[in-house]
Amino acid sequence: MSGEKDREKRGKLVHAVTTGVFLIGLAILFYLDAFWPWILALVGVFIILEALLKPK
C-alpha cells in the first residue's frame, strides 16, 4: 500500500516538473519570437521527459 502511494506522489512530482519545463520553454519561444517550428520540438521534449521519468 505504501509503495502505491509513493509511486503516486512521484508521478505527481514528475508531472509538475515536466509541466514547468514546458512552460519555461514556451516562455523562451515567445521571447525569441521563434514560435512555430520550435513548438513541435518543445512538445516532443515534453512527451519524452514525461515518458522517461514516469514511475513504473
mmCIF file of the N, C-alpha and C atoms, coordinates in Angstrom:
data_MODEL
# 
_entry.id   MODEL 
# 
loop_
_atom_site.group_PDB 
_atom_site.id 
_atom_site.type_symbol 
_atom_site.label_atom_id 
_atom_site.label_alt_id 
_atom_site.label_comp_id 
_atom_site.label_asym_id 
_atom_site.label_entity_id 
_atom_site.label_seq_id 
_atom_site.pdbx_PDB_ins_code 
_atom_site.Cartn_x 
_atom_site.Cartn_y 
_atom_site.Cartn_z 
_atom_site.occupancy 
_atom_site.B_iso_or_equiv 
_atom_site.pdbx_formal_charge 
_atom_site.auth_seq_id 
_atom_site.auth_comp_id 
_atom_site.auth_asym_id 
_atom_site.auth_atom_id 
_atom_site.pdbx_PDB_model_num 
ATOM 1   N N  . MET A 1 1  ? 0.821  -1.187 0.000   1.00 0.00 ? 1  MET A N  1 
ATOM 2   C CA . MET A 1 1  ? 0.000  0.000  0.000   1.00 0.00 ? 1  MET A CA 1 
ATOM 3   C C  . MET A 1 1  ? 0.866  1.252  0.000   1.00 0.00 ? 1  MET A C  1 
ATOM 4   N N  . SER A 1 2  ? 1.892  1.258  0.809   1.00 0.00 ? 2  SER A N  1 
ATOM 5   C CA . SER A 1 2  ? 2.764  2.429  0.880   1.00 0.00 ? 2  SER A CA 1 
ATOM 6   C C  . SER A 1 2  ? 3.516  2.632  -0.436  1.00 0.00 ? 2  SER A C  1 
ATOM 7   N N  . GLY A 1 3  ? 3.880  1.532  -1.101  1.00 0.00 ? 3  GLY A N  1 
ATOM 8   C CA . GLY A 1 3  ? 4.565  1.633  -2.393  1.00 0.00 ? 3  GLY A CA 1 
ATOM 9   C C  . GLY A 1 3  ? 3.699  2.294  -3.441  1.00 0.00 ? 3  GLY A C  1 
ATOM 10  N N  . GLU A 1 4  ? 2.415  2.012  -3.398  1.00 0.00 ? 4  GLU A N  1 
ATOM 11  C CA . GLU A 1 4  ? 1.481  2.612  -4.358  1.00 0.00 ? 4  GLU A CA 1 
ATOM 12  C C  . GLU A 1 4  ? 1.352  4.120  -4.125  1.00 0.00 ? 4  GLU A C  1 
ATOM 13  N N  . LYS A 1 5  ? 1.333  4.528  -2.863  1.00 0.00 ? 5  LYS A N  1 
ATOM 14  C CA . LYS A 1 5  ? 1.246  5.956  -2.543  1.00 0.00 ? 5  LYS A CA 1 
ATOM 15  C C  . LYS A 1 5  ? 2.525  6.678  -2.959  1.00 0.00 ? 5  LYS A C  1 
ATOM 16  N N  . ASP A 1 6  ? 3.675  6.036  -2.731  1.00 0.00 ? 6  ASP A N  1 
ATOM 17  C CA . ASP A 1 6  ? 4.947  6.635  -3.142  1.00 0.00 ? 6  ASP A CA 1 
ATOM 18  C C  . ASP A 1 6  ? 5.006  6.805  -4.654  1.00 0.00 ? 6  ASP A C  1 
ATOM 19  N N  . ARG A 1 7  ? 4.520  5.806  -5.376  1.00 0.00 ? 7  ARG A N  1 
ATOM 20  C CA . ARG A 1 7  ? 4.510  5.872  -6.835  1.00 0.00 ? 7  ARG A CA 1 
ATOM 21  C C  . ARG A 1 7  ? 3.595  6.991  -7.311  1.00 0.00 ? 7  ARG A C  1 
ATOM 22  N N  . GLU A 1 8  ? 2.460  7.162  -6.632  1.00 0.00 ? 8  GLU A N  1 
ATOM 23  C CA . GLU A 1 8  ? 1.528  8.224  -6.998  1.00 0.00 ? 8  GLU A CA 1 
ATOM 24  C C  . GLU A 1 8  ? 2.137  9.603  -6.729  1.00 0.00 ? 8  GLU A C  1 
ATOM 25  N N  . LYS A 1 9  ? 2.823  9.745  -5.593  1.00 0.00 ? 9  LYS A N  1 
ATOM 26  C CA . LYS A 1 9  ? 3.484  11.012 -5.269  1.00 0.00 ? 9  LYS A CA 1 
ATOM 27  C C  . LYS A 1 9  ? 4.576  11.332 -6.278  1.00 0.00 ? 9  LYS A C  1 
ATOM 28  N N  . ARG A 1 10 ? 5.359  10.312 -6.652  1.00 0.00 ? 10 ARG A N  1 
ATOM 29  C CA . ARG A 1 10 ? 6.423  10.535 -7.631  1.00 0.00 ? 10 ARG A CA 1 
ATOM 30  C C  . ARG A 1 10 ? 5.834  10.900 -8.985  1.00 0.00 ? 10 ARG A C  1 
ATOM 31  N N  . GLY A 1 11 ? 4.729  10.279 -9.354  1.00 0.00 ? 11 GLY A N  1 
ATOM 32  C CA . GLY A 1 11 ? 4.068  10.597 -10.616 1.00 0.00 ? 11 GLY A CA 1 
ATOM 33  C C  . GLY A 1 11 ? 3.604  12.043 -10.655 1.00 0.00 ? 11 GLY A C  1 
ATOM 34  N N  . LYS A 1 12 ? 3.062  12.522 -9.546  1.00 0.00 ? 12 LYS A N  1 
ATOM 35  C CA . LYS A 1 12 ? 2.622  13.923 -9.478  1.00 0.00 ? 12 LYS A CA 1 
ATOM 36  C C  . LYS A 1 12 ? 3.807  14.868 -9.560  1.00 0.00 ? 12 LYS A C  1 
ATOM 37  N N  . LEU A 1 13 ? 4.902  14.508 -8.895  1.00 0.00 ? 13 LEU A N  1 
ATOM 38  C CA . LEU A 1 13 ? 6.107  15.335 -8.933  1.00 0.00 ? 13 LEU A CA 1 
ATOM 39  C C  . LEU A 1 13 ? 6.678  15.397 -10.344 1.00 0.00 ? 13 LEU A C  1 
ATOM 40  N N  . VAL A 1 14 ? 6.744  14.253 -11.006 1.00 0.00 ? 14 VAL A N  1 
ATOM 41  C CA . VAL A 1 14 ? 7.259  14.210 -12.382 1.00 0.00 ? 14 VAL A CA 1 
ATOM 42  C C  . VAL A 1 14 ? 6.395  15.066 -13.294 1.00 0.00 ? 14 VAL A C  1 
ATOM 43  N N  . HIS A 1 15 ? 5.093  14.974 -13.136 1.00 0.00 ? 15 HIS A N  1 
ATOM 44  C CA . HIS A 1 15 ? 4.195  15.756 -13.975 1.00 0.00 ? 15 HIS A CA 1 
ATOM 45  C C  . HIS A 1 15 ? 4.375  17.254 -13.717 1.00 0.00 ? 15 HIS A C  1 
ATOM 46  N N  . ALA A 1 16 ? 4.553  17.630 -12.463 1.00 0.00 ? 16 ALA A N  1 
ATOM 47  C CA . ALA A 1 16 ? 4.763  19.041 -12.123 1.00 0.00 ? 16 ALA A CA 1 
ATOM 48  C C  . ALA A 1 16 ? 6.070  19.563 -12.716 1.00 0.00 ? 16 ALA A C  1 
ATOM 49  N N  . VAL A 1 17 ? 7.122  18.769 -12.631 1.00 0.00 ? 17 VAL A N  1 
ATOM 50  C CA . VAL A 1 17 ? 8.427  19.194 -13.162 1.00 0.00 ? 17 VAL A CA 1 
ATOM 51  C C  . VAL A 1 17 ? 8.378  19.317 -14.676 1.00 0.00 ? 17 VAL A C  1 
ATOM 52  N N  . THR A 1 18 ? 7.806  18.333 -15.347 1.00 0.00 ? 18 THR A N  1 
ATOM 53  C CA . THR A 1 18 ? 7.758  18.399 -16.808 1.00 0.00 ? 18 THR A CA 1 
ATOM 54  C C  . THR A 1 18 ? 6.853  19.535 -17.287 1.00 0.00 ? 18 THR A C  1 
ATOM 55  N N  . THR A 1 19 ? 5.796  19.809 -16.556 1.00 0.00 ? 19 THR A N  1 
ATOM 56  C CA . THR A 1 19 ? 4.942  20.945 -16.906 1.00 0.00 ? 19 THR A CA 1 
ATOM 57  C C  . THR A 1 19 ? 5.704  22.249 -16.741 1.00 0.00 ? 19 THR A C  1 
ATOM 58  N N  . GLY A 1 20 ? 6.491  22.347 -15.695 1.00 0.00 ? 20 GLY A N  1 
ATOM 59  C CA . GLY A 1 20 ? 7.330  23.533 -15.500 1.00 0.00 ? 20 GLY A CA 1 
ATOM 60  C C  . GLY A 1 20 ? 8.329  23.713 -16.623 1.00 0.00 ? 20 GLY A C  1 
ATOM 61  N N  . VAL A 1 21 ? 8.954  22.628 -17.047 1.00 0.00 ? 21 VAL A N  1 
ATOM 62  C CA . VAL A 1 21 ? 9.902  22.687 -18.166 1.00 0.00 ? 21 VAL A CA 1 
ATOM 63  C C  . VAL A 1 21 ? 9.185  23.149 -19.430 1.00 0.00 ? 21 VAL A C  1 
ATOM 64  N N  . PHE A 1 22 ? 7.987  22.638 -19.647 1.00 0.00 ? 22 PHE A N  1 
ATOM 65  C CA . PHE A 1 22 ? 7.223  23.035 -20.827 1.00 0.00 ? 22 PHE A CA 1 
ATOM 66  C C  . PHE A 1 22 ? 6.893  24.530 -20.799 1.00 0.00 ? 22 PHE A C  1 
ATOM 67  N N  . LEU A 1 23 ? 6.454  25.028 -19.650 1.00 0.00 ? 23 LEU A N  1 
ATOM 68  C CA . LEU A 1 23 ? 6.089  26.440 -19.559 1.00 0.00 ? 23 LEU A CA 1 
ATOM 69  C C  . LEU A 1 23 ? 7.300  27.354 -19.715 1.00 0.00 ? 23 LEU A C  1 
ATOM 70  N N  . ILE A 1 24 ? 8.427  26.954 -19.150 1.00 0.00 ? 24 ILE A N  1 
ATOM 71  C CA . ILE A 1 24 ? 9.654  27.737 -19.328 1.00 0.00 ? 24 ILE A CA 1 
ATOM 72  C C  . ILE A 1 24 ? 10.066 27.735 -20.795 1.00 0.00 ? 24 ILE A C  1 
ATOM 73  N N  . GLY A 1 25 ? 9.988  26.578 -21.434 1.00 0.00 ? 25 GLY A N  1 
ATOM 74  C CA . GLY A 1 25 ? 10.307 26.501 -22.865 1.00 0.00 ? 25 GLY A CA 1 
ATOM 75  C C  . GLY A 1 25 ? 9.363  27.349 -23.699 1.00 0.00 ? 25 GLY A C  1 
ATOM 76  N N  . LEU A 1 26 ? 8.105  27.359 -23.350 1.00 0.00 ? 26 LEU A N  1 
ATOM 77  C CA . LEU A 1 26 ? 7.122  28.177 -24.059 1.00 0.00 ? 26 LEU A CA 1 
ATOM 78  C C  . LEU A 1 26 ? 7.441  29.661 -23.901 1.00 0.00 ? 26 LEU A C  1 
ATOM 79  N N  . ALA A 1 27 ? 7.824  30.062 -22.701 1.00 0.00 ? 27 ALA A N  1 
ATOM 80  C CA . ALA A 1 27 ? 8.199  31.461 -22.470 1.00 0.00 ? 27 ALA A CA 1 
ATOM 81  C C  . ALA A 1 27 ? 9.423  31.840 -23.296 1.00 0.00 ? 27 ALA A C  1 
ATOM 82  N N  . ILE A 1 28 ? 10.386 30.944 -23.385 1.00 0.00 ? 28 ILE A N  1 
ATOM 83  C CA . ILE A 1 28 ? 11.589 31.210 -24.188 1.00 0.00 ? 28 ILE A CA 1 
ATOM 84  C C  . ILE A 1 28 ? 11.222 31.358 -25.653 1.00 0.00 ? 28 ILE A C  1 
ATOM 85  N N  . LEU A 1 29 ? 10.326 30.507 -26.134 1.00 0.00 ? 29 LEU A N  1 
ATOM 86  C CA . LEU A 1 29 ? 9.915  30.601 -27.542 1.00 0.00 ? 29 LEU A CA 1 
ATOM 87  C C  . LEU A 1 29 ? 9.233  31.929 -27.833 1.00 0.00 ? 29 LEU A C  1 
ATOM 88  N N  . PHE A 1 30 ? 8.391  32.384 -26.933 1.00 0.00 ? 30 PHE A N  1 
ATOM 89  C CA . PHE A 1 30 ? 7.738  33.675 -27.132 1.00 0.00 ? 30 PHE A CA 1 
ATOM 90  C C  . PHE A 1 30 ? 8.750  34.816 -27.070 1.00 0.00 ? 30 PHE A C  1 
ATOM 91  N N  . TYR A 1 31 ? 9.708  34.711 -26.159 1.00 0.00 ? 31 TYR A N  1 
ATOM 92  C CA . TYR A 1 31 ? 10.721 35.752 -26.018 1.00 0.00 ? 31 TYR A CA 1 
ATOM 93  C C  . TYR A 1 31 ? 11.582 35.858 -27.279 1.00 0.00 ? 31 TYR A C  1 
ATOM 94  N N  . LEU A 1 32 ? 11.947 34.713 -27.839 1.00 0.00 ? 32 LEU A N  1 
ATOM 95  C CA . LEU A 1 32 ? 12.802 34.700 -29.033 1.00 0.00 ? 32 LEU A CA 1 
ATOM 96  C C  . LEU A 1 32 ? 12.014 34.905 -30.323 1.00 0.00 ? 32 LEU A C  1 
ATOM 97  N N  . ASP A 1 33 ? 10.697 34.917 -30.218 1.00 0.00 ? 33 ASP A N  1 
ATOM 98  C CA . ASP A 1 33 ? 9.808  35.069 -31.379 1.00 0.00 ? 33 ASP A CA 1 
ATOM 99  C C  . ASP A 1 33 ? 10.092 34.000 -32.435 1.00 0.00 ? 33 ASP A C  1 
ATOM 100 N N  . ALA A 1 34 ? 10.297 32.786 -31.965 1.00 0.00 ? 34 ALA A N  1 
ATOM 101 C CA . ALA A 1 34 ? 10.567 31.647 -32.848 1.00 0.00 ? 34 ALA A CA 1 
ATOM 102 C C  . ALA A 1 34 ? 9.564  30.552 -32.518 1.00 0.00 ? 34 ALA A C  1 
ATOM 103 N N  . PHE A 1 35 ? 8.295  30.911 -32.583 1.00 0.00 ? 35 PHE A N  1 
ATOM 104 C CA . PHE A 1 35 ? 7.268  30.017 -32.066 1.00 0.00 ? 35 PHE A CA 1 
ATOM 105 C C  . PHE A 1 35 ? 7.005  28.807 -32.942 1.00 0.00 ? 35 PHE A C  1 
ATOM 106 N N  . TRP A 1 36 ? 6.661  29.035 -34.219 1.00 0.00 ? 36 TRP A N  1 
ATOM 107 C CA . TRP A 1 36 ? 6.073  27.939 -34.989 1.00 0.00 ? 36 TRP A CA 1 
ATOM 108 C C  . TRP A 1 36 ? 6.917  26.687 -35.117 1.00 0.00 ? 36 TRP A C  1 
ATOM 109 N N  . PRO A 1 37 ? 8.061  26.677 -35.703 1.00 0.00 ? 37 PRO A N  1 
ATOM 110 C CA . PRO A 1 37 ? 8.658  25.352 -35.881 1.00 0.00 ? 37 PRO A CA 1 
ATOM 111 C C  . PRO A 1 37 ? 9.141  24.742 -34.569 1.00 0.00 ? 37 PRO A C  1 
ATOM 112 N N  . TRP A 1 38 ? 9.499  25.577 -33.609 1.00 0.00 ? 38 TRP A N  1 
ATOM 113 C CA . TRP A 1 38 ? 10.098 25.068 -32.378 1.00 0.00 ? 38 TRP A CA 1 
ATOM 114 C C  . TRP A 1 38 ? 9.078  24.572 -31.364 1.00 0.00 ? 38 TRP A C  1 
ATOM 115 N N  . ILE A 1 39 ? 7.823  24.929 -31.516 1.00 0.00 ? 39 ILE A N  1 
ATOM 116 C CA . ILE A 1 39 ? 6.814  24.416 -30.593 1.00 0.00 ? 39 ILE A CA 1 
ATOM 117 C C  . ILE A 1 39 ? 6.691  22.896 -30.732 1.00 0.00 ? 39 ILE A C  1 
ATOM 118 N N  . LEU A 1 40 ? 6.910  22.401 -31.942 1.00 0.00 ? 40 LEU A N  1 
ATOM 119 C CA . LEU A 1 40 ? 6.842  20.949 -32.161 1.00 0.00 ? 40 LEU A CA 1 
ATOM 120 C C  . LEU A 1 40 ? 7.973  20.241 -31.419 1.00 0.00 ? 40 LEU A C  1 
ATOM 121 N N  . ALA A 1 41 ? 9.165  20.822 -31.448 1.00 0.00 ? 41 ALA A N  1 
ATOM 122 C CA . ALA A 1 41 ? 10.293 20.243 -30.710 1.00 0.00 ? 41 ALA A CA 1 
ATOM 123 C C  . ALA A 1 41 ? 10.034 20.293 -29.211 1.00 0.00 ? 41 ALA A C  1 
ATOM 124 N N  . LEU A 1 42 ? 9.457  21.386 -28.747 1.00 0.00 ? 42 LEU A N  1 
ATOM 125 C CA . LEU A 1 42 ? 9.154  21.525 -27.319 1.00 0.00 ? 42 LEU A CA 1 
ATOM 126 C C  . LEU A 1 42 ? 8.133  20.481 -26.878 1.00 0.00 ? 42 LEU A C  1 
ATOM 127 N N  . VAL A 1 43 ? 7.115  20.263 -27.656 1.00 0.00 ? 43 VAL A N  1 
ATOM 128 C CA . VAL A 1 43 ? 6.114  19.241 -27.323 1.00 0.00 ? 43 VAL A CA 1 
ATOM 129 C C  . VAL A 1 43 ? 6.767  17.855 -27.323 1.00 0.00 ? 43 VAL A C  1 
ATOM 130 N N  . GLY A 1 44 ? 7.646  17.604 -28.268 1.00 0.00 ? 44 GLY A N  1 
ATOM 131 C CA . GLY A 1 44 ? 8.360  16.325 -28.315 1.00 0.00 ? 44 GLY A CA 1 
ATOM 132 C C  . GLY A 1 44 ? 9.217  16.100 -27.083 1.00 0.00 ? 44 GLY A C  1 
ATOM 133 N N  . VAL A 1 45 ? 9.938  17.139 -26.665 1.00 0.00 ? 45 VAL A N  1 
ATOM 134 C CA . VAL A 1 45 ? 10.763 17.038 -25.461 1.00 0.00 ? 45 VAL A CA 1 
ATOM 135 C C  . VAL A 1 45 ? 9.878  16.790 -24.239 1.00 0.00 ? 45 VAL A C  1 
ATOM 136 N N  . PHE A 1 46 ? 8.746  17.471 -24.179 1.00 0.00 ? 46 PHE A N  1 
ATOM 137 C CA . PHE A 1 46 ? 7.803  17.292 -23.074 1.00 0.00 ? 46 PHE A CA 1 
ATOM 138 C C  . PHE A 1 46 ? 7.315  15.849 -23.005 1.00 0.00 ? 46 PHE A C  1 
ATOM 139 N N  . ILE A 1 47 ? 6.944  15.293 -24.119 1.00 0.00 ? 47 ILE A N  1 
ATOM 140 C CA . ILE A 1 47 ? 6.431  13.917 -24.149 1.00 0.00 ? 47 ILE A CA 1 
ATOM 141 C C  . ILE A 1 47 ? 7.525  12.921 -23.773 1.00 0.00 ? 47 ILE A C  1 
ATOM 142 N N  . ILE A 1 48 ? 8.733  13.127 -24.281 1.00 0.00 ? 48 ILE A N  1 
ATOM 143 C CA . ILE A 1 48 ? 9.837  12.219 -23.973 1.00 0.00 ? 48 ILE A CA 1 
ATOM 144 C C  . ILE A 1 48 ? 10.192 12.277 -22.487 1.00 0.00 ? 48 ILE A C  1 
ATOM 145 N N  . LEU A 1 49 ? 10.277 13.493 -21.928 1.00 0.00 ? 49 LEU A N  1 
ATOM 146 C CA . LEU A 1 49 ? 10.575 13.619 -20.495 1.00 0.00 ? 49 LEU A CA 1 
ATOM 147 C C  . LEU A 1 49 ? 9.510  12.949 -19.645 1.00 0.00 ? 49 LEU A C  1 
ATOM 148 N N  . GLU A 1 50 ? 8.281  13.153 -19.986 1.00 0.00 ? 50 GLU A N  1 
ATOM 149 C CA . GLU A 1 50 ? 7.171  12.554 -19.228 1.00 0.00 ? 50 GLU A CA 1 
ATOM 150 C C  . GLU A 1 50 ? 7.267  11.025 -19.274 1.00 0.00 ? 50 GLU A C  1 
ATOM 151 N N  . ALA A 1 51 ? 7.589  10.479 -20.435 1.00 0.00 ? 51 ALA A N  1 
ATOM 152 C CA . ALA A 1 51 ? 7.664  9.026  -20.572 1.00 0.00 ? 51 ALA A CA 1 
ATOM 153 C C  . ALA A 1 51 ? 8.878  8.441  -19.845 1.00 0.00 ? 51 ALA A C  1 
ATOM 154 N N  . LEU A 1 52 ? 10.006 9.124  -19.907 1.00 0.00 ? 52 LEU A N  1 
ATOM 155 C CA . LEU A 1 52 ? 11.218 8.611  -19.269 1.00 0.00 ? 52 LEU A CA 1 
ATOM 156 C C  . LEU A 1 52 ? 11.157 8.690  -17.749 1.00 0.00 ? 52 LEU A C  1 
ATOM 157 N N  . LEU A 1 53 ? 10.535 9.729  -17.222 1.00 0.00 ? 53 LEU A N  1 
ATOM 158 C CA . LEU A 1 53 ? 10.522 9.935  -15.777 1.00 0.00 ? 53 LEU A CA 1 
ATOM 159 C C  . LEU A 1 53 ? 9.298  9.326  -15.093 1.00 0.00 ? 53 LEU A C  1 
ATOM 160 N N  . LYS A 1 54 ? 8.358  8.829  -15.864 1.00 0.00 ? 54 LYS A N  1 
ATOM 161 C CA . LYS A 1 54 ? 7.128  8.272  -15.306 1.00 0.00 ? 54 LYS A CA 1 
ATOM 162 C C  . LYS A 1 54 ? 7.455  7.050  -14.444 1.00 0.00 ? 54 LYS A C  1 
ATOM 163 N N  . PRO A 1 55 ? 6.899  6.998  -13.229 1.00 0.00 ? 55 PRO A N  1 
ATOM 164 C CA . PRO A 1 55 ? 7.176  5.835  -12.366 1.00 0.00 ? 55 PRO A CA 1 
ATOM 165 C C  . PRO A 1 55 ? 6.550  4.563  -12.945 1.00 0.00 ? 55 PRO A C  1 
ATOM 166 N N  . LYS A 1 56 ? 7.251  3.487  -12.770 1.00 0.00 ? 56 LYS A N  1 
ATOM 167 C CA . LYS A 1 56 ? 6.780  2.215  -13.342 1.00 0.00 ? 56 LYS A CA 1 
ATOM 168 C C  . LYS A 1 56 ? 6.018  1.413  -12.326 1.00 0.00 ? 56 LYS A C  1 
# 
